[in-house]
Amino acid sequence: MASRPIQWVNSPVLMEAMLRYEQGLLPRSMQLWVEQMFELDGSETTSGLLPSSFDASVD
């Protein structure tokens, strides 16, 4: 099955993925997705995607 390009991402989903990525709580497939979305190198530090004063309640 050929992969399709990402056309739209729900902001709360993206924020939750970023939080979990920084905490190291994502499965490998989701880690790769976040790294692709933000053009990250997997060897980079995971901190710094979100500001330190970010409120994690993204309802």
mmJSON file of the N, C-alpha and C atoms, coordinates in Angstrom:
{"data_MODEL":{"atom_site":{
"group_PDB":["ATOM","ATOM","ATOM","ATOM","ATOM","ATOM","ATOM","ATOM","ATOM","ATOM","ATOM","ATOM","ATOM","ATOM","ATOM","ATOM","ATOM","ATOM","ATOM","ATOM","ATOM","ATOM","ATOM","ATOM","ATOM","ATOM","ATOM","ATOM","ATOM","ATOM","ATOM","ATOM","ATOM","ATOM","ATOM","ATOM","ATOM","ATOM","ATOM","ATOM","ATOM","ATOM","ATOM","ATOM","ATOM","ATOM","ATOM","ATOM","ATOM","ATOM","ATOM","ATOM","ATOM","ATOM","ATOM","ATOM","ATOM","ATOM","ATOM","ATOM","ATOM","ATOM","ATOM","ATOM","ATOM","ATOM","ATOM","ATOM","ATOM","ATOM","ATOM","ATOM","ATOM","ATOM","ATOM","ATOM","ATOM","ATOM","ATOM","ATOM","ATOM","ATOM","ATOM","ATOM","ATOM","ATOM","ATOM","ATOM","ATOM","ATOM","ATOM","ATOM","ATOM","ATOM","ATOM","ATOM","ATOM","ATOM","ATOM","ATOM","ATOM","ATOM","ATOM","ATOM","ATOM","ATOM","ATOM","ATOM","ATOM","ATOM","ATOM","ATOM","ATOM","ATOM","ATOM","ATOM","ATOM","ATOM","ATOM","ATOM","ATOM","ATOM","ATOM","ATOM","ATOM","ATOM","ATOM","ATOM","ATOM","ATOM","ATOM","ATOM","ATOM","ATOM","ATOM","ATOM","ATOM","ATOM","ATOM","ATOM","ATOM","ATOM","ATOM","ATOM","ATOM","ATOM","ATOM","ATOM","ATOM","ATOM","ATOM","ATOM","ATOM","ATOM","ATOM","ATOM","ATOM","ATOM","ATOM","ATOM","ATOM","ATOM","ATOM","ATOM","ATOM","ATOM","ATOM","ATOM","ATOM","ATOM","ATOM","ATOM","ATOM","ATOM","ATOM","ATOM","ATOM"],
"id":[1,2,3,4,5,6,7,8,9,10,11,12,13,14,15,16,17,18,19,20,21,22,23,24,25,26,27,28,29,30,31,32,33,34,35,36,37,38,39,40,41,42,43,44,45,46,47,48,49,50,51,52,53,54,55,56,57,58,59,60,61,62,63,64,65,66,67,68,69,70,71,72,73,74,75,76,77,78,79,80,81,82,83,84,85,86,87,88,89,90,91,92,93,94,95,96,97,98,99,100,101,102,103,104,105,106,107,108,109,110,111,112,113,114,115,116,117,118,119,120,121,122,123,124,125,126,127,128,129,130,131,132,133,134,135,136,137,138,139,140,141,142,143,144,145,146,147,148,149,150,151,152,153,154,155,156,157,158,159,160,161,162,163,164,165,166,167,168,169,170,171,172,173,174,175,176,177],
"type_symbol":["N","C","C","N","C","C","N","C","C","N","C","C","N","C","C","N","C","C","N","C","C","N","C","C","N","C","C","N","C","C","N","C","C","N","C","C","N","C","C","N","C","C","N","C","C","N","C","C","N","C","C","N","C","C","N","C","C","N","C","C","N","C","C","N","C","C","N","C","C","N","C","C","N","C","C","N","C","C","N","C","C","N","C","C","N","C","C","N","C","C","N","C","C","N","C","C","N","C","C","N","C","C","N","C","C","N","C","C","N","C","C","N","C","C","N","C","C","N","C","C","N","C","C","N","C","C","N","C","C","N","C","C","N","C","C","N","C","C","N","C","C","N","C","C","N","C","C","N","C","C","N","C","C","N","C","C","N","C","C","N","C","C","N","C","C","N","C","C","N","C","C","N","C","C","N","C","C"],
"label_atom_id":["N","CA","C","N","CA","C","N","CA","C","N","CA","C","N","CA","C","N","CA","C","N","CA","C","N","CA","C","N","CA","C","N","CA","C","N","CA","C","N","CA","C","N","CA","C","N","CA","C","N","CA","C","N","CA","C","N","CA","C","N","CA","C","N","CA","C","N","CA","C","N","CA","C","N","CA","C","N","CA","C","N","CA","C","N","CA","C","N","CA","C","N","CA","C","N","CA","C","N","CA","C","N","CA","C","N","CA","C","N","CA","C","N","CA","C","N","CA","C","N","CA","C","N","CA","C","N","CA","C","N","CA","C","N","CA","C","N","CA","C","N","CA","C","N","CA","C","N","CA","C","N","CA","C","N","CA","C","N","CA","C","N","CA","C","N","CA","C","N","CA","C","N","CA","C","N","CA","C","N","CA","C","N","CA","C","N","CA","C","N","CA","C","N","CA","C","N","CA","C","N","CA","C","N","CA","C"],
"label_alt_id":[null,null,null,null,null,null,null,null,null,null,null,null,null,null,null,null,null,null,null,null,null,null,null,null,null,null,null,null,null,null,null,null,null,null,null,null,null,null,null,null,null,null,null,null,null,null,null,null,null,null,null,null,null,null,null,null,null,null,null,null,null,null,null,null,null,null,null,null,null,null,null,null,null,null,null,null,null,null,null,null,null,null,null,null,null,null,null,null,null,null,null,null,null,null,null,null,null,null,null,null,null,null,null,null,null,null,null,null,null,null,null,null,null,null,null,null,null,null,null,null,null,null,null,null,null,null,null,null,null,null,null,null,null,null,null,null,null,null,null,null,null,null,null,null,null,null,null,null,null,null,null,null,null,null,null,null,null,null,null,null,null,null,null,null,null,null,null,null,null,null,null,null,null,null,null,null,null],
"label_comp_id":["MET","MET","MET","ALA","ALA","ALA","SER","SER","SER","ARG","ARG","ARG","PRO","PRO","PRO","ILE","ILE","ILE","GLN","GLN","GLN","TRP","TRP","TRP","VAL","VAL","VAL","ASN","ASN","ASN","SER","SER","SER","PRO","PRO","PRO","VAL","VAL","VAL","LEU","LEU","LEU","MET","MET","MET","GLU","GLU","GLU","ALA","ALA","ALA","MET","MET","MET","LEU","LEU","LEU","ARG","ARG","ARG","TYR","TYR","TYR","GLU","GLU","GLU","GLN","GLN","GLN","GLY","GLY","GLY","LEU","LEU","LEU","LEU","LEU","LEU","PRO","PRO","PRO","ARG","ARG","ARG","SER","SER","SER","MET","MET","MET","GLN","GLN","GLN","LEU","LEU","LEU","TRP","TRP","TRP","VAL","VAL","VAL","GLU","GLU","GLU","GLN","GLN","GLN","MET","MET","MET","PHE","PHE","PHE","GLU","GLU","GLU","LEU","LEU","LEU","ASP","ASP","ASP","GLY","GLY","GLY","SER","SER","SER","GLU","GLU","GLU","THR","THR","THR","THR","THR","THR","SER","SER","SER","GLY","GLY","GLY","LEU","LEU","LEU","LEU","LEU","LEU","PRO","PRO","PRO","SER","SER","SER","SER","SER","SER","PHE","PHE","PHE","ASP","ASP","ASP","ALA","ALA","ALA","SER","SER","SER","VAL","VAL","VAL","ASP","ASP","ASP"],
"label_asym_id":["A","A","A","A","A","A","A","A","A","A","A","A","A","A","A","A","A","A","A","A","A","A","A","A","A","A","A","A","A","A","A","A","A","A","A","A","A","A","A","A","A","A","A","A","A","A","A","A","A","A","A","A","A","A","A","A","A","A","A","A","A","A","A","A","A","A","A","A","A","A","A","A","A","A","A","A","A","A","A","A","A","A","A","A","A","A","A","A","A","A","A","A","A","A","A","A","A","A","A","A","A","A","A","A","A","A","A","A","A","A","A","A","A","A","A","A","A","A","A","A","A","A","A","A","A","A","A","A","A","A","A","A","A","A","A","A","A","A","A","A","A","A","A","A","A","A","A","A","A","A","A","A","A","A","A","A","A","A","A","A","A","A","A","A","A","A","A","A","A","A","A","A","A","A","A","A","A"],
"label_entity_id":["1","1","1","1","1","1","1","1","1","1","1","1","1","1","1","1","1","1","1","1","1","1","1","1","1","1","1","1","1","1","1","1","1","1","1","1","1","1","1","1","1","1","1","1","1","1","1","1","1","1","1","1","1","1","1","1","1","1","1","1","1","1","1","1","1","1","1","1","1","1","1","1","1","1","1","1","1","1","1","1","1","1","1","1","1","1","1","1","1","1","1","1","1","1","1","1","1","1","1","1","1","1","1","1","1","1","1","1","1","1","1","1","1","1","1","1","1","1","1","1","1","1","1","1","1","1","1","1","1","1","1","1","1","1","1","1","1","1","1","1","1","1","1","1","1","1","1","1","1","1","1","1","1","1","1","1","1","1","1","1","1","1","1","1","1","1","1","1","1","1","1","1","1","1","1","1","1"],
"label_seq_id":[1,1,1,2,2,2,3,3,3,4,4,4,5,5,5,6,6,6,7,7,7,8,8,8,9,9,9,10,10,10,11,11,11,12,12,12,13,13,13,14,14,14,15,15,15,16,16,16,17,17,17,18,18,18,19,19,19,20,20,20,21,21,21,22,22,22,23,23,23,24,24,24,25,25,25,26,26,26,27,27,27,28,28,28,29,29,29,30,30,30,31,31,31,32,32,32,33,33,33,34,34,34,35,35,35,36,36,36,37,37,37,38,38,38,39,39,39,40,40,40,41,41,41,42,42,42,43,43,43,44,44,44,45,45,45,46,46,46,47,47,47,48,48,48,49,49,49,50,50,50,51,51,51,52,52,52,53,53,53,54,54,54,55,55,55,56,56,56,57,57,57,58,58,58,59,59,59],
"pdbx_PDB_ins_code":[null,null,null,null,null,null,null,null,null,null,null,null,null,null,null,null,null,null,null,null,null,null,null,null,null,null,null,null,null,null,null,null,null,null,null,null,null,null,null,null,null,null,null,null,null,null,null,null,null,null,null,null,null,null,null,null,null,null,null,null,null,null,null,null,null,null,null,null,null,null,null,null,null,null,null,null,null,null,null,null,null,null,null,null,null,null,null,null,null,null,null,null,null,null,null,null,null,null,null,null,null,null,null,null,null,null,null,null,null,null,null,null,null,null,null,null,null,null,null,null,null,null,null,null,null,null,null,null,null,null,null,null,null,null,null,null,null,null,null,null,null,null,null,null,null,null,null,null,null,null,null,null,null,null,null,null,null,null,null,null,null,null,null,null,null,null,null,null,null,null,null,null,null,null,null,null,null],
"Cartn_x":[0.846,0.0,0.892,0.667,1.468,1.045,2.023,1.692,1.124,0.203,-0.423,0.159,0.275,0.79,-0.222,0.297,-0.568,-1.135,-2.462,-3.098,-3.607,-3.978,-4.555,-4.337,-3.999,-3.787,-4.576,-5.352,-6.132,-5.173,-5.295,-4.364,-4.29,-5.413,-5.306,-4.572,-4.752,-4.051,-2.556,-2.196,-0.789,-0.146,-0.842,-0.312,-0.12,-1.082,-0.965,0.213,0.383,1.512,2.835,2.907,4.132,4.44,3.419,3.616,4.121,3.467,3.855,5.232,5.575,6.903,7.974,7.761,8.732,8.863,7.773,7.782,8.275,8.468,8.916,7.834,6.575,5.45,4.787,5.383,4.777,5.344,4.49,5.026,5.943,6.794,7.803,7.183,6.056,5.433,5.017,4.491,4.094,5.311,6.383,7.624,8.126,8.116,8.571,7.682,6.371,5.437,5.743,5.939,6.252,7.581,8.565,9.867,9.75,8.909,8.699,7.959,6.929,6.142,6.995,7.905,8.714,10.145,10.39,11.715,12.805,12.578,13.524,14.424,15.63,16.54,16.281,16.106,15.795,16.821,18.041,19.084,19.072,18.254,18.172,17.478,17.727,17.024,15.542,14.676,13.24,12.673,13.44,12.918,13.025,12.175,12.25,11.239,10.402,9.361,8.299,8.005,7.002,7.679,7.157,7.729,7.581,8.502,8.471,7.24,6.632,5.448,4.156,4.235,3.06,2.144,0.844,-0.168,-0.632,-0.452,-0.743,-2.229,-3.112,-4.55,-5.027,-4.974,-5.401,-6.744,-7.77,-9.113,-9.774],
"Cartn_y":[-1.179,0.0,1.243,2.114,3.334,4.338,5.036,6.039,7.283,7.915,9.131,10.331,11.453,12.657,13.172,13.73,14.303,15.614,15.758,16.957,17.864,17.281,18.069,17.329,18.066,17.46,18.255,17.569,18.17,18.715,19.992,20.625,19.916,19.558,18.851,17.516,16.82,15.552,15.803,16.833,17.179,17.581,18.357,18.783,17.582,16.678,15.476,14.619,14.49,13.719,14.359,15.688,16.387,16.156,16.247,16.017,14.604,13.634,12.238,11.943,12.606,12.425,12.914,14.094,14.638,13.756,13.102,12.24,10.827,10.531,9.199,8.143,8.551,7.636,7.175,7.478,7.094,5.768,4.965,3.784,4.225,3.332,3.667,4.287,3.768,4.302,5.757,6.09,7.477,8.372,7.843,8.614,9.015,8.067,8.348,9.381,9.327,10.289,11.697,11.844,13.152,13.664,12.791,13.201,13.661,13.003,13.409,14.746,14.917,16.154,17.372,17.222,18.349,18.311,17.401,17.268,17.14,16.219,15.967,14.798,14.833,13.699,12.873,11.593,10.741,10.789,11.237,11.296,12.615,13.573,14.859,14.69,15.628,15.631,15.905,15.279,15.437,16.64,17.26,18.433,19.644,20.599,21.831,21.952,20.943,21.087,22.074,22.016,22.908,23.858,25.071,25.985,25.421,25.762,25.221,25.671,26.778,27.277,26.756,25.795,25.275,24.556,24.873,24.207,22.965,21.802,20.533,20.263,21.093,20.861,21.462,20.664,21.106,20.462,20.884,20.315,20.883],
"Cartn_z":[0.0,0.0,0.0,-0.943,-1.049,0.017,0.567,1.584,0.917,1.599,1.087,1.805,1.126,1.8,2.826,3.894,4.923,4.398,4.463,3.949,5.068,6.197,7.279,8.589,9.646,10.958,11.986,12.794,13.86,14.926,15.283,16.231,17.582,18.222,19.508,19.383,18.268,18.057,17.927,17.19,17.01,18.33,19.136,20.433,21.361,21.373,22.212,21.753,20.454,19.928,20.322,20.278,20.67,22.144,22.986,24.421,24.689,24.078,24.298,23.708,22.6,22.005,22.974,23.55,24.503,25.741,26.127,27.311,26.992,25.707,25.3,25.411,25.255,25.446,24.148,22.999,21.727,21.229,20.576,19.906,18.758,18.309,17.286,16.033,15.565,14.351,14.533,15.707,15.972,16.175,16.77,16.898,15.522,14.593,13.236,12.561,12.812,12.236,12.747,14.061,14.646,14.097,14.009,13.477,12.029,11.252,9.866,9.801,10.629,10.623,10.956,11.918,12.381,11.856,10.906,10.291,11.352,12.299,13.382,13.032,13.54,13.455,14.714,14.58,15.722,16.832,16.527,17.551,18.325,17.886,18.582,19.925,20.814,22.092,21.853,22.636,22.427,23.159,24.029,24.719,23.808,24.025,23.264,22.143,21.927,20.917,21.382,22.664,23.243,24.216,24.347,25.34,26.748,27.631,28.992,29.772,29.378,30.083,29.465,28.545,27.863,28.836,28.774,29.594,28.846,29.435,28.766,28.585,29.085,28.933,27.618,26.558,25.231,24.902,25.549,25.343,24.139],
"occupancy":[1.0,1.0,1.0,1.0,1.0,1.0,1.0,1.0,1.0,1.0,1.0,1.0,1.0,1.0,1.0,1.0,1.0,1.0,1.0,1.0,1.0,1.0,1.0,1.0,1.0,1.0,1.0,1.0,1.0,1.0,1.0,1.0,1.0,1.0,1.0,1.0,1.0,1.0,1.0,1.0,1.0,1.0,1.0,1.0,1.0,1.0,1.0,1.0,1.0,1.0,1.0,1.0,1.0,1.0,1.0,1.0,1.0,1.0,1.0,1.0,1.0,1.0,1.0,1.0,1.0,1.0,1.0,1.0,1.0,1.0,1.0,1.0,1.0,1.0,1.0,1.0,1.0,1.0,1.0,1.0,1.0,1.0,1.0,1.0,1.0,1.0,1.0,1.0,1.0,1.0,1.0,1.0,1.0,1.0,1.0,1.0,1.0,1.0,1.0,1.0,1.0,1.0,1.0,1.0,1.0,1.0,1.0,1.0,1.0,1.0,1.0,1.0,1.0,1.0,1.0,1.0,1.0,1.0,1.0,1.0,1.0,1.0,1.0,1.0,1.0,1.0,1.0,1.0,1.0,1.0,1.0,1.0,1.0,1.0,1.0,1.0,1.0,1.0,1.0,1.0,1.0,1.0,1.0,1.0,1.0,1.0,1.0,1.0,1.0,1.0,1.0,1.0,1.0,1.0,1.0,1.0,1.0,1.0,1.0,1.0,1.0,1.0,1.0,1.0,1.0,1.0,1.0,1.0,1.0,1.0,1.0,1.0,1.0,1.0,1.0,1.0,1.0],
"B_iso_or_equiv":[0.0,0.0,0.0,0.0,0.0,0.0,0.0,0.0,0.0,0.0,0.0,0.0,0.0,0.0,0.0,0.0,0.0,0.0,0.0,0.0,0.0,0.0,0.0,0.0,0.0,0.0,0.0,0.0,0.0,0.0,0.0,0.0,0.0,0.0,0.0,0.0,0.0,0.0,0.0,0.0,0.0,0.0,0.0,0.0,0.0,0.0,0.0,0.0,0.0,0.0,0.0,0.0,0.0,0.0,0.0,0.0,0.0,0.0,0.0,0.0,0.0,0.0,0.0,0.0,0.0,0.0,0.0,0.0,0.0,0.0,0.0,0.0,0.0,0.0,0.0,0.0,0.0,0.0,0.0,0.0,0.0,0.0,0.0,0.0,0.0,0.0,0.0,0.0,0.0,0.0,0.0,0.0,0.0,0.0,0.0,0.0,0.0,0.0,0.0,0.0,0.0,0.0,0.0,0.0,0.0,0.0,0.0,0.0,0.0,0.0,0.0,0.0,0.0,0.0,0.0,0.0,0.0,0.0,0.0,0.0,0.0,0.0,0.0,0.0,0.0,0.0,0.0,0.0,0.0,0.0,0.0,0.0,0.0,0.0,0.0,0.0,0.0,0.0,0.0,0.0,0.0,0.0,0.0,0.0,0.0,0.0,0.0,0.0,0.0,0.0,0.0,0.0,0.0,0.0,0.0,0.0,0.0,0.0,0.0,0.0,0.0,0.0,0.0,0.0,0.0,0.0,0.0,0.0,0.0,0.0,0.0,0.0,0.0,0.0,0.0,0.0,0.0],
"pdbx_formal_charge":[null,null,null,null,null,null,null,null,null,null,null,null,null,null,null,null,null,null,null,null,null,null,null,null,null,null,null,null,null,null,null,null,null,null,null,null,null,null,null,null,null,null,null,null,null,null,null,null,null,null,null,null,null,null,null,null,null,null,null,null,null,null,null,null,null,null,null,null,null,null,null,null,null,null,null,null,null,null,null,null,null,null,null,null,null,null,null,null,null,null,null,null,null,null,null,null,null,null,null,null,null,null,null,null,null,null,null,null,null,null,null,null,null,null,null,null,null,null,null,null,null,null,null,null,null,null,null,null,null,null,null,null,null,null,null,null,null,null,null,null,null,null,null,null,null,null,null,null,null,null,null,null,null,null,null,null,null,null,null,null,null,null,null,null,null,null,null,null,null,null,null,null,null,null,null,null,null],
"auth_seq_id":[1,1,1,2,2,2,3,3,3,4,4,4,5,5,5,6,6,6,7,7,7,8,8,8,9,9,9,10,10,10,11,11,11,12,12,12,13,13,13,14,14,14,15,15,15,16,16,16,17,17,17,18,18,18,19,19,19,20,20,20,21,21,21,22,22,22,23,23,23,24,24,24,25,25,25,26,26,26,27,27,27,28,28,28,29,29,29,30,30,30,31,31,31,32,32,32,33,33,33,34,34,34,35,35,35,36,36,36,37,37,37,38,38,38,39,39,39,40,40,40,41,41,41,42,42,42,43,43,43,44,44,44,45,45,45,46,46,46,47,47,47,48,48,48,49,49,49,50,50,50,51,51,51,52,52,52,53,53,53,54,54,54,55,55,55,56,56,56,57,57,57,58,58,58,59,59,59],
"auth_comp_id":["MET","MET","MET","ALA","ALA","ALA","SER","SER","SER","ARG","ARG","ARG","PRO","PRO","PRO","ILE","ILE","ILE","GLN","GLN","GLN","TRP","TRP","TRP","VAL","VAL","VAL","ASN","ASN","ASN","SER","SER","SER","PRO","PRO","PRO","VAL","VAL","VAL","LEU","LEU","LEU","MET","MET","MET","GLU","GLU","GLU","ALA","ALA","ALA","MET","MET","MET","LEU","LEU","LEU","ARG","ARG","ARG","TYR","TYR","TYR","GLU","GLU","GLU","GLN","GLN","GLN","GLY","GLY","GLY","LEU","LEU","LEU","LEU","LEU","LEU","PRO","PRO","PRO","ARG","ARG","ARG","SER","SER","SER","MET","MET","MET","GLN","GLN","GLN","LEU","LEU","LEU","TRP","TRP","TRP","VAL","VAL","VAL","GLU","GLU","GLU","GLN","GLN","GLN","MET","MET","MET","PHE","PHE","PHE","GLU","GLU","GLU","LEU","LEU","LEU","ASP","ASP","ASP","GLY","GLY","GLY","SER","SER","SER","GLU","GLU","GLU","THR","THR","THR","THR","THR","THR","SER","SER","SER","GLY","GLY","GLY","LEU","LEU","LEU","LEU","LEU","LEU","PRO","PRO","PRO","SER","SER","SER","SER","SER","SER","PHE","PHE","PHE","ASP","ASP","ASP","ALA","ALA","ALA","SER","SER","SER","VAL","VAL","VAL","ASP","ASP","ASP"],
"auth_asym_id":["A","A","A","A","A","A","A","A","A","A","A","A","A","A","A","A","A","A","A","A","A","A","A","A","A","A","A","A","A","A","A","A","A","A","A","A","A","A","A","A","A","A","A","A","A","A","A","A","A","A","A","A","A","A","A","A","A","A","A","A","A","A","A","A","A","A","A","A","A","A","A","A","A","A","A","A","A","A","A","A","A","A","A","A","A","A","A","A","A","A","A","A","A","A","A","A","A","A","A","A","A","A","A","A","A","A","A","A","A","A","A","A","A","A","A","A","A","A","A","A","A","A","A","A","A","A","A","A","A","A","A","A","A","A","A","A","A","A","A","A","A","A","A","A","A","A","A","A","A","A","A","A","A","A","A","A","A","A","A","A","A","A","A","A","A","A","A","A","A","A","A","A","A","A","A","A","A"],
"auth_atom_id":["N","CA","C","N","CA","C","N","CA","C","N","CA","C","N","CA","C","N","CA","C","N","CA","C","N","CA","C","N","CA","C","N","CA","C","N","CA","C","N","CA","C","N","CA","C","N","CA","C","N","CA","C","N","CA","C","N","CA","C","N","CA","C","N","CA","C","N","CA","C","N","CA","C","N","CA","C","N","CA","C","N","CA","C","N","CA","C","N","CA","C","N","CA","C","N","CA","C","N","CA","C","N","CA","C","N","CA","C","N","CA","C","N","CA","C","N","CA","C","N","CA","C","N","CA","C","N","CA","C","N","CA","C","N","CA","C","N","CA","C","N","CA","C","N","CA","C","N","CA","C","N","CA","C","N","CA","C","N","CA","C","N","CA","C","N","CA","C","N","CA","C","N","CA","C","N","CA","C","N","CA","C","N","CA","C","N","CA","C","N","CA","C","N","CA","C","N","CA","C","N","CA","C","N","CA","C"],
"pdbx_PDB_model_num":[1,1,1,1,1,1,1,1,1,1,1,1,1,1,1,1,1,1,1,1,1,1,1,1,1,1,1,1,1,1,1,1,1,1,1,1,1,1,1,1,1,1,1,1,1,1,1,1,1,1,1,1,1,1,1,1,1,1,1,1,1,1,1,1,1,1,1,1,1,1,1,1,1,1,1,1,1,1,1,1,1,1,1,1,1,1,1,1,1,1,1,1,1,1,1,1,1,1,1,1,1,1,1,1,1,1,1,1,1,1,1,1,1,1,1,1,1,1,1,1,1,1,1,1,1,1,1,1,1,1,1,1,1,1,1,1,1,1,1,1,1,1,1,1,1,1,1,1,1,1,1,1,1,1,1,1,1,1,1,1,1,1,1,1,1,1,1,1,1,1,1,1,1,1,1,1,1]
}}}
